[in-house]
Amino acid sequence: MDASSTYQDSLPISSDRLLEMLDSQNLGYQRVDHIPLRTVADSKQVRDGFLATEAGGGHIKNLYMRDKKKQNYLVVLQEDAELDLKFVAEKIGASRLSFGSADRLLENLGVRPGAVTPLSMVTGVQNQVQLYIDASLKGKKLLYMHPLVNDRTIGMSPSDLEVFLVSLNADYHWIDFAK
C-alpha cells in the first residue's frame, strides 16, 4: 500500500477523520490535493497555491527516528536543512539516532513513508513519541504538511498547529537547530 488517501482507511486514524478533528476545533487550514509526494524534491514540483518560503511559507521535512534506548522521535526541519544526526541527537538529548523502519513508523505514528507529518502525533501521543520542531518555523505564516496522506497538503499557522498538539497532550518542543 502507498501513502495516498486511497488507503487512508487502513491507517489508525484516516486523513478525513483528522480533518474533521481540525474542523471541530475551528482550526484554520488551506487544503490542496495533488499527486502523491514522497520526498522534498517531489514537493518542490507542486507549489501552486502555496506561499513561497520568502513570503512566509514553512516548507518542511519530517524525520522519524529512534535512539539506542528505543525512544521514538519526530523531528521537523525546514525542507532544505542539512541533516547531521549527531548534531540533532545532541540538540534533543538523544543518543545514537537512526531512522525508524516503515513498520515502526506505521505502528508509532500511524502513517506510511512519504506522509510523515507533525499531525501524525494524533497517533504518536499514545506511543510516547517526542516531537521536536525547528524554532525558525514558528515565525512562518503557514506550515505546509500532509494530513496523514501524501496526496494532500494543508497549510496551517504555527499557532493553530500548537493548539492541535496541546489538545492531543503531545510532547512537543520548539528547538533551535541552527548550527
Secondary structure, 3 states (H helix, E strand, C coil): CCCCHHHHHHCCCCHHHHHHHHHHCCCCCEEEECCCCCCHHHHHCCCCCCCCHHHCEEEEEEEEEECCCCCEEEEEEECCCCCCHHHHHHHHCCCCCEECCHHHHHHHHCCCCCCCCHHHHHHHHHHCCEEEEEHHHHHCCEEEECCCCCCEEEEECHHHHHHHHHHHCCEEEEECCCC
